[in-house]
Amino acid sequence: MNNFLTVKVNGKNISEYVISGYLYNGDDAERLSQFASKIEEATSYKLPVIENEKLSEHNENYIFLDDTNTDFTNYKIKVENGNIILFANYYSLDDCIKAFFADILGYDLESGKITGSNEVNVTEGKSYTVPKSAIYSKEKLMSVLGELYNDDSRIIVGQHMNQTVPIGELFDKETKDFVEGCGVEAAMYGWDCVGPMIYPHNKRNINSGRVKLAYQMIEYIRDGGIITLSTHFPNPAEENPQPGNSIKHPFPRGDEDWQDLLTEGTEINKRFWGYVTQLGDLLQIFKDNGAPIILRPFFEYNGAWTWYRMIYKDASGNSRRFPPEYLIKTWRMMYDYFVKERGIDNMIWLYSPNVMKRAKPEDYWVCTVTYAYPGDEYVDIVGVDFYPGAAAQSDPTELVYAYEDITRPTGKIFVYGELSASDNRTVGDNYTFTAEDYGNMLKYFAEKGVKAAYTLAWSSFDTPNGRVKLTMHEMSRGKEFYANNPGFLDKAATKKLLYS
């Protein structure tokens, strides 16, 4: 037996091939070179490594490493048009490479020995199933939320993830910081999908950073955590939206822009559906892997800080409302696209307006937070976003009004879409609000009759006056928050509920 393999693909010698790839961190030359070295070790042929972007300039067949598979339960070795494609995901590519050498070539990478015939003719690919434990269902998550909503002694505590950390580093950093600051794993994480939708819609954006983040969130769900995604879409009236700013700009033409958004074929309509499609590509990953999530679209629509706001100032400076049909139709169109057209039915839809002050009833409609409610068929749970001060100084009246106004007519489970201390109590050296204060605030509101299945604290952020510390692990006394309050559920507790 010779020391090297003779490998042919549909009769063509592998010596005529090149190696290329599309990997998470770009076309990782070092990793591709390592693969090329293993091919040379097994066959004696030194195959050229070609950058993916330049592959079309070459006429040779290729062996292609692709780690953009969004089905995290498998990897594949495919032969297409004479090319060999190792199709895996960010975490399973190494296993896919080992399977290629062991099962296709009959070569043991560890010992460097041929384990089968030294003449191999590759004619078809193989698929492999990655062993993974089952994931709880959407129905089970709804059941647990209902159980906790009706239990005044327990509530799920969640944390929104920072919007400024690069996607590829985000989940590792957030989970590490939370455990260090609170001593436990968070029961829920939230993420706002605005950032990736502003960047160019290309394969690397969709199938690289977002795939890694989706993989990490799905494995977190598998281990008993809960994920909620919010959707601060960029303003579709802007041709070149900028991260962090576009969502805050109002429609410049008001009613005309809303009409354009709802009219097929207009520039605003096409731009908006481009964003919706990108979001669908992300949501599809969770569907394909059987992972339920909570989706919170168009949140805080009754505030004055988003383009999809339902309140605006007229020429005289008076507050006016857009017709609720604008947002209702937009919500329903998006729901039908995701659920009915694409079959993404693993989501719990959360309707979550903002708690507004009743100082001017003619300007604000907090007593009717269902102003643009899409309808029971399009909503699974309801909630509000609320930013009071310390519990002892907070007037819960507005929250109680909003709670009653949104739960009585709908009969839905209530949650805190966002609940954090008001910004002016948490900036810079004046910071006094702790995680224990947050806990006391939850108890205080519960005593006033507000029942909630979960709460989500927003992420911290920097301002010219100092850092706004909204994150549980940055508020200090996070460990005491959990240690002294067994009713504030962490991931270990939710796992028991979700897999009971």
C-alpha positions as CSV (number, residue, x, y, z in Angstrom):
1,M,0.0,0.0,0.0
2,N,1.3,3.4,-1.0
3,N,1.8,6.2,1.6
4,F,-0.5,8.6,-0.2
5,L,-4.1,8.5,-1.4
6,T,-5.1,8.7,-5.1
7,V,-8.3,10.8,-5.0
8,K,-10.6,11.4,-8.0
9,V,-13.9,13.2,-8.1
10,N,-16.2,11.7,-10.7
11,G,-13.0,10.4,-12.4
12,K,-11.1,13.7,-12.2
13,N,-7.8,13.7,-10.2
14,I,-7.9,16.0,-7.2
15,S,-4.5,17.3,-8.2
16,E,-6.4,19.5,-10.7
17,Y,-8.4,21.2,-7.9
18,V,-8.0,24.4,-5.8
19,I,-9.1,25.1,-2.3
20,S,-11.3,28.0,-1.3
21,G,-13.8,28.8,1.4
22,Y,-16.3,31.2,3.0
23,L,-15.6,31.3,6.7
24,Y,-17.1,33.2,9.6
25,N,-14.1,35.6,10.1
26,G,-13.8,36.2,6.4
27,D,-11.8,34.0,4.0
28,D,-9.5,32.8,6.8
29,A,-6.3,32.1,4.9
30,E,-4.6,30.4,7.8
31,R,-7.5,27.9,8.3
32,L,-7.7,27.2,4.6
33,S,-3.9,26.7,4.5
34,Q,-4.2,24.2,7.3
35,F,-6.8,22.3,5.3
36,A,-4.6,22.4,2.3
37,S,-1.7,21.0,4.3
38,K,-3.9,18.1,5.4
39,I,-4.8,17.4,1.8
40,E,-1.1,17.4,0.9
41,E,-0.3,15.1,3.8
42,A,-2.9,12.6,2.6
43,T,-2.4,12.8,-1.2
44,S,1.0,14.4,-1.7
45,Y,-0.6,17.1,-3.8
46,K,-0.1,20.8,-2.9
47,L,-3.4,22.4,-3.9
48,P,-3.5,26.2,-4.4
49,V,-5.6,28.2,-2.0
50,I,-7.8,30.8,-3.8
51,E,-9.7,33.6,-2.1
52,N,-13.4,33.2,-2.4
53,E,-13.8,36.6,-4.2
54,K,-11.3,35.5,-6.8
55,L,-12.6,32.0,-7.3
56,S,-14.7,33.0,-10.3
57,E,-11.5,34.0,-12.1
58,H,-10.2,30.4,-12.1
59,N,-11.5,27.5,-14.3
60,E,-10.4,24.7,-11.9
61,N,-12.8,22.6,-9.8
62,Y,-12.5,23.3,-6.1
63,I,-12.9,22.0,-2.6
64,F,-14.9,24.6,-0.7
65,L,-15.2,25.1,3.0
66,D,-18.4,26.9,3.9
67,D,-19.5,27.4,7.6
68,T,-22.7,29.4,6.9
69,N,-25.1,26.5,7.4
70,T,-28.1,27.8,9.4
71,D,-29.4,24.3,10.3
72,F,-27.4,23.7,13.5
73,T,-28.4,20.0,13.7
74,N,-26.4,18.8,10.7
75,Y,-23.4,19.3,8.4
76,K,-23.0,18.1,4.9
77,I,-20.4,17.0,2.4
78,K,-21.7,17.7,-1.0
79,V,-20.5,17.1,-4.6
80,E,-22.0,19.7,-7.0
81,N,-20.9,20.1,-10.6
82,G,-17.7,18.2,-9.7
83,N,-16.9,20.5,-6.8
84,I,-16.6,19.2,-3.2
85,I,-18.4,21.5,-0.6
86,L,-18.0,21.0,3.1
87,F,-21.1,22.8,4.4
88,A,-21.2,23.3,8.1
89,N,-21.7,26.0,10.7
90,Y,-19.3,28.1,12.7
91,Y,-19.1,25.4,15.4
92,S,-19.4,22.2,13.4
93,L,-16.9,22.8,10.6
94,D,-14.0,21.0,12.4
95,D,-16.2,17.9,12.7
96,C,-17.2,18.2,9.1
97,I,-13.5,18.3,8.0
98,K,-12.8,15.2,10.2
99,A,-15.7,13.4,8.6
100,F,-14.5,14.3,5.1
101,F,-11.1,12.8,5.7
102,A,-12.3,9.8,7.7
103,D,-15.5,8.8,5.8
104,I,-14.9,10.1,2.3
105,L,-11.1,9.7,1.9
106,G,-10.5,7.0,4.4
107,Y,-7.7,8.9,6.1
108,D,-7.2,9.3,9.8
109,L,-6.0,12.8,10.5
110,E,-4.7,12.0,14.0
111,S,-2.4,9.1,13.0
112,G,-1.8,10.2,9.5
113,K,-2.6,6.8,8.1
114,I,-4.8,5.5,5.3
115,T,-7.7,3.5,6.8
116,G,-9.2,2.2,3.6
117,S,-8.3,1.8,0.0
118,N,-5.6,4.1,-1.3
119,E,-7.6,4.8,-4.4
120,V,-10.7,6.9,-3.7
121,N,-13.3,8.1,-6.2
122,V,-15.7,10.6,-4.7
123,T,-19.1,10.5,-6.5
124,E,-21.6,11.8,-4.0
125,G,-21.8,13.7,-0.7
126,K,-23.0,12.7,2.7
127,S,-25.1,14.3,5.4
128,Y,-24.5,14.0,9.1
129,T,-26.7,14.6,12.1
130,V,-25.2,16.5,15.0
131,P,-26.6,15.0,18.3
132,K,-28.4,17.7,20.2
133,S,-31.0,17.6,23.0
134,A,-34.6,18.7,22.3
135,I,-35.7,22.3,22.7
136,Y,-38.9,23.3,24.6
137,S,-41.8,24.3,22.4
138,K,-43.6,27.6,21.9
139,E,-46.6,26.1,23.5
140,K,-44.5,25.2,26.6
141,L,-43.1,28.7,26.8
142,M,-46.6,30.1,26.6
143,S,-47.7,27.7,29.4
144,V,-44.9,28.8,31.6
145,L,-45.5,32.5,31.0
146,G,-49.2,31.9,31.9
147,E,-48.2,30.0,35.1
148,L,-45.9,32.8,36.2
149,Y,-48.3,35.6,35.3
150,N,-50.8,34.1,37.7
151,D,-48.2,33.6,40.4
152,D,-47.5,36.8,42.5
153,S,-44.4,35.2,44.1
154,R,-42.3,34.5,40.9
155,I,-41.2,36.5,37.9
156,I,-38.6,35.8,35.1
157,V,-35.8,38.4,35.1
158,G,-34.2,39.3,31.8
159,Q,-31.5,41.5,30.4
160,H,-31.2,43.3,27.1
161,M,-27.9,43.0,25.4
162,N,-25.7,45.9,24.5
163,Q,-26.2,47.3,21.0
164,T,-22.6,48.6,20.6
165,V,-20.7,45.4,21.0
166,P,-19.7,43.6,17.7
167,I,-22.1,40.8,17.0
168,G,-19.4,38.1,17.0
169,E,-18.4,39.0,20.5
170,L,-21.8,40.0,21.9
171,F,-23.2,36.9,23.5
172,D,-19.9,35.8,25.1
173,K,-19.4,39.2,26.7
174,E,-23.0,39.7,27.9
175,T,-23.3,36.2,29.5
176,K,-19.8,36.5,31.1
177,D,-20.5,40.0,32.6
178,F,-23.9,38.9,33.9
179,V,-22.6,35.9,35.7
180,E,-19.7,37.9,37.2
181,G,-22.1,40.7,38.4
182,C,-25.1,38.6,39.5
183,G,-23.6,35.2,40.3
184,V,-26.2,33.4,38.1
185,E,-27.1,33.1,34.5
186,A,-29.9,35.4,33.2
187,A,-33.2,33.7,32.5
188,M,-33.8,35.8,29.4
189,Y,-31.8,38.0,27.0
190,G,-33.2,40.6,24.6
191,W,-31.6,41.9,21.4
192,D,-32.7,44.7,19.1
193,C,-32.3,43.8,15.5
194,V,-31.8,47.3,14.2
195,G,-28.0,47.2,13.7
196,P,-27.6,44.4,11.2
197,M,-30.5,45.7,9.1
198,I,-28.8,49.0,8.5
199,Y,-25.6,47.4,7.1
200,P,-25.5,46.2,3.5
201,H,-27.6,43.2,2.8
202,N,-25.0,40.7,1.7
203,K,-24.2,37.0,2.4
204,R,-21.4,37.8,4.8
205,N,-23.6,39.9,7.0
206,I,-26.6,37.5,7.0
207,N,-24.6,34.3,7.3
208,S,-21.6,35.2,9.4
209,G,-22.0,37.3,12.6
210,R,-25.8,36.8,12.7
211,V,-25.4,33.1,12.3
212,K,-22.9,32.9,15.1
213,L,-25.2,35.0,17.4
214,A,-28.2,33.0,16.4
215,Y,-26.4,29.7,17.1
216,Q,-25.4,31.0,20.6
217,M,-28.9,32.2,21.4
218,I,-30.4,28.9,20.2
219,E,-28.0,26.8,22.4
220,Y,-29.0,29.2,25.3
221,I,-32.6,28.4,24.6
222,R,-31.8,24.7,24.5
223,D,-30.3,25.1,27.9
224,G,-33.4,26.6,29.4
225,G,-33.0,30.3,28.6
226,I,-35.5,32.6,26.8
227,I,-34.8,35.0,23.9
228,T,-36.8,38.1,23.0
229,L,-36.0,40.1,19.8
230,S,-37.2,43.6,19.2
231,T,-37.4,45.4,15.9
232,H,-36.3,49.0,15.7
233,F,-36.4,49.1,11.9
234,P,-34.5,51.9,10.2
235,N,-36.6,54.7,8.8
236,P,-37.6,53.5,5.3
237,A,-38.0,57.1,4.1
238,E,-34.2,57.5,4.3
239,E,-32.1,56.3,1.4
240,N,-28.9,55.9,3.5
241,P,-29.9,55.3,7.1
242,Q,-27.2,55.6,9.7
243,P,-26.9,53.3,12.8
244,G,-28.4,54.8,15.9
245,N,-30.0,57.8,14.3
246,S,-32.4,56.6,11.6
247,I,-34.9,55.0,14.0
248,K,-35.4,58.4,15.7
249,H,-36.2,60.5,12.7
250,P,-39.9,61.1,11.9
251,F,-41.5,60.5,8.6
252,P,-40.7,63.9,6.8
253,R,-44.0,63.9,4.9
254,G,-46.1,62.3,7.7
255,D,-49.3,60.8,6.2
256,E,-47.9,60.7,2.7
257,D,-44.9,58.6,3.8
258,W,-47.3,56.2,5.7
259,Q,-49.4,55.9,2.6
260,D,-46.3,55.1,0.5
261,L,-45.2,52.5,3.0
262,L,-48.5,50.7,2.6
263,T,-48.5,51.0,-1.2
264,E,-46.7,48.2,-3.0
265,G,-43.9,49.3,-5.4
266,T,-43.1,52.7,-3.8
267,E,-39.5,53.3,-2.8
268,I,-40.5,53.5,0.9
269,N,-42.4,50.3,0.6
270,K,-39.6,48.4,-1.2
271,R,-37.0,49.7,1.3
272,F,-39.2,48.7,4.3
273,W,-39.8,45.2,2.9
274,G,-36.1,44.8,2.3
275,Y,-35.6,45.3,6.1
276,V,-38.5,42.9,6.8
277,T,-36.9,40.3,4.5
278,Q,-33.6,40.6,6.3
279,L,-35.3,40.1,9.7
280,G,-37.1,37.1,8.2
281,D,-33.8,35.6,7.3
282,L,-32.7,35.9,10.9
283,L,-36.0,34.6,12.3
284,Q,-35.9,31.7,9.9
285,I,-32.8,30.3,11.6
286,F,-34.7,30.0,14.9
287,K,-37.6,28.3,13.0
288,D,-35.3,25.9,11.2
289,N,-33.8,24.8,14.5
290,G,-37.1,24.5,16.4
291,A,-36.3,27.3,18.9
292,P,-39.2,29.5,20.1
293,I,-38.6,33.2,20.6
294,I,-40.6,36.3,21.7
295,L,-40.8,39.0,19.0
296,R,-41.5,42.6,20.0
297,P,-42.2,44.7,16.9
298,F,-42.9,48.4,16.7
299,F,-42.5,48.8,20.5
300,E,-43.1,52.2,22.1
301,Y,-45.1,53.3,19.1
302,N,-47.0,55.8,21.3
303,G,-43.7,57.6,22.2
304,A,-42.2,60.5,20.2
305,W,-38.8,59.0,19.4
306,T,-39.3,56.5,16.5
307,W,-40.2,57.0,12.8
308,Y,-43.3,54.7,13.3
309,R,-44.6,56.9,16.1
310,M,-48.4,57.4,16.3
311,I,-48.0,60.9,17.9
312,Y,-46.5,64.0,16.2
313,K,-46.4,67.7,16.5
314,D,-48.3,69.9,14.1
315,A,-47.2,73.3,12.8
316,S,-48.6,74.9,15.9
317,G,-46.7,72.6,18.2
318,N,-49.8,70.7,19.3
319,S,-49.7,66.9,19.6
320,R,-51.7,65.0,17.1
321,R,-52.2,61.3,16.3
322,F,-51.8,59.4,13.1
323,P,-54.6,57.1,12.2
324,P,-54.1,53.8,14.1
325,E,-54.8,51.9,10.8
326,Y,-51.3,52.8,9.6
327,L,-49.5,50.7,12.2
328,I,-52.2,48.1,12.5
329,K,-52.0,47.3,8.7
330,T,-48.2,47.3,8.8
331,W,-48.1,44.9,11.8
332,R,-50.7,42.6,10.1
333,M,-48.8,42.6,6.8
334,M,-45.6,41.7,8.5
335,Y,-47.3,39.0,10.6
336,D,-48.9,37.4,7.5
337,Y,-45.5,37.5,5.7
338,F,-43.6,35.8,8.5
339,V,-46.3,33.3,9.7
340,K,-48.4,32.6,6.7
341,E,-46.0,33.1,3.8
342,R,-42.7,31.9,5.3
343,G,-44.1,29.6,7.9
344,I,-42.2,31.1,10.8
345,D,-44.7,30.1,13.4
346,N,-42.3,29.5,16.3
347,M,-42.7,33.1,17.6
348,I,-44.7,34.6,20.5
349,W,-45.8,38.1,19.3
350,L,-45.6,40.8,22.0
351,Y,-47.5,44.1,21.7
352,S,-45.6,46.6,23.9
353,P,-46.4,50.4,23.9
354,N,-44.9,52.9,26.3
355,V,-46.4,54.1,29.6
356,M,-47.1,57.8,29.0
357,K,-48.0,60.5,31.5
358,R,-51.6,61.7,31.8
359,A,-50.7,65.4,32.3
360,K,-52.4,66.3,29.0
361,P,-55.1,63.8,28.2
362,E,-55.8,65.6,24.9
363,D,-52.2,64.9,23.8
364,Y,-51.5,61.4,25.2
365,W,-53.6,58.3,25.3
366,V,-52.1,56.2,28.0
367,C,-55.6,55.2,29.1
368,T,-56.0,53.6,25.7
369,V,-52.6,51.9,25.1
370,T,-54.5,49.7,22.7
371,Y,-54.8,52.6,20.3
372,A,-53.0,50.7,17.5
373,Y,-53.6,47.2,18.8
374,P,-53.4,44.8,15.8
375,G,-56.1,42.4,17.1
376,D,-56.1,39.3,19.2
377,E,-55.3,37.1,16.2
378,Y,-52.0,39.0,15.7
379,V,-50.9,39.3,19.3
380,D,-50.0,36.5,21.8
381,I,-49.0,38.5,24.9
382,V,-49.1,42.2,25.9
383,G,-46.9,44.5,27.9
384,V,-45.6,48.0,28.4
385,D,-42.2,49.8,28.6
386,F,-41.8,51.8,31.7
387,Y,-38.9,53.9,33.1
388,P,-39.8,55.1,36.7
389,G,-37.4,56.2,39.4
390,A,-36.7,54.4,42.7
391,A,-39.6,52.4,44.0
392,A,-40.1,54.5,47.1
393,Q,-40.4,57.6,45.0
394,S,-42.4,56.2,42.0
395,D,-46.0,56.9,41.4
396,P,-47.4,53.7,40.0
397,T,-50.6,55.3,38.9
398,E,-49.7,55.5,35.2
399,L,-48.4,52.0,35.2
400,V,-51.6,50.6,36.9
401,Y,-53.8,52.5,34.4
402,A,-51.8,51.2,31.5
403,Y,-51.9,47.6,32.9
404,E,-55.6,47.7,33.3
405,D,-56.2,49.3,30.0
406,I,-54.2,46.7,28.1
407,T,-55.1,43.5,30.0
408,R,-58.9,44.0,30.5
409,P,-60.0,44.1,26.9
410,T,-57.4,41.6,25.6
411,G,-57.3,39.0,28.4
412,K,-53.6,38.5,27.5
413,I,-50.6,37.6,29.6
414,F,-48.8,40.8,30.7
415,V,-45.0,41.4,30.8
416,Y,-42.7,44.3,31.2
417,G,-41.3,44.7,27.7
418,E,-38.8,47.0,29.3
419,L,-38.5,48.1,32.9
420,S,-35.6,50.1,34.2
421,A,-34.8,53.0,36.5
422,S,-35.2,56.5,34.9
423,D,-32.0,57.8,33.3
424,N,-31.5,60.7,35.6
425,R,-31.1,58.4,38.6
426,T,-28.3,56.4,37.0
427,V,-25.9,58.8,35.3
428,G,-22.3,59.1,36.4
429,D,-21.4,60.0,40.0
430,N,-25.0,60.5,40.9
431,Y,-25.7,56.8,40.5
432,T,-27.7,55.4,43.4
433,F,-30.1,52.9,42.0
434,T,-29.1,49.2,42.7
435,A,-30.3,45.8,41.6
436,E,-31.9,45.5,45.0
437,D,-33.8,48.7,44.4
438,Y,-35.0,47.2,41.1
439,G,-36.3,44.2,43.0
440,N,-38.1,46.4,45.5
441,M,-39.6,48.3,42.6
442,L,-41.0,45.0,41.1
443,K,-42.5,44.0,44.5
444,Y,-44.0,47.5,44.9
445,F,-45.7,47.4,41.6
446,A,-47.0,43.9,42.3
447,E,-48.5,45.1,45.5
448,K,-50.4,47.7,43.5
449,G,-52.0,45.0,41.4
450,V,-49.7,44.7,38.4
451,K,-49.1,41.1,37.5
452,A,-46.2,40.2,35.1
453,A,-44.7,37.0,33.8
454,Y,-41.3,38.6,33.1
455,T,-39.3,41.8,33.3
456,L,-36.5,42.9,30.9
457,A,-34.0,45.5,32.0
458,W,-32.5,47.6,29.2
459,S,-28.8,47.8,28.5
460,S,-26.4,50.4,29.8
461,F,-25.1,53.1,27.6
462,D,-22.7,56.1,27.6
463,T,-23.7,59.8,27.5
464,P,-21.7,63.0,27.7
465,N,-22.6,63.2,31.4
466,G,-21.6,59.7,32.2
467,R,-22.7,56.1,31.9
468,V,-26.4,55.2,32.3
469,K,-26.3,52.0,34.3
470,L,-29.5,50.2,33.4
471,T,-27.9,46.7,33.1
472,M,-28.6,44.4,36.1
473,H,-24.9,43.5,36.6
474,E,-23.8,47.2,36.4
475,M,-26.4,48.5,38.9
476,S,-24.4,46.8,41.8
477,R,-25.8,44.4,44.3
478,G,-26.8,42.0,41.6
479,K,-25.8,39.0,43.6
480,E,-27.9,40.1,46.5
481,F,-30.8,40.7,44.2
482,Y,-30.9,37.0,43.4
483,A,-29.6,35.6,46.7
484,N,-32.3,37.3,48.8
485,N,-35.2,36.8,46.3
486,P,-35.8,33.2,45.2
487,G,-38.9,34.5,43.3
488,F,-36.7,36.3,40.8
489,L,-36.0,33.5,38.4
490,D,-32.6,32.9,36.8
491,K,-31.9,30.4,33.9
492,A,-31.6,27.4,36.2
493,A,-35.1,28.1,37.5
494,T,-36.6,28.6,34.1
495,K,-35.0,25.5,32.8
496,K,-36.8,23.4,35.4
497,L,-40.1,25.0,34.4
498,L,-39.6,24.7,30.7
499,Y,-38.4,21.1,30.7
500,S,-40.7,19.8,33.5
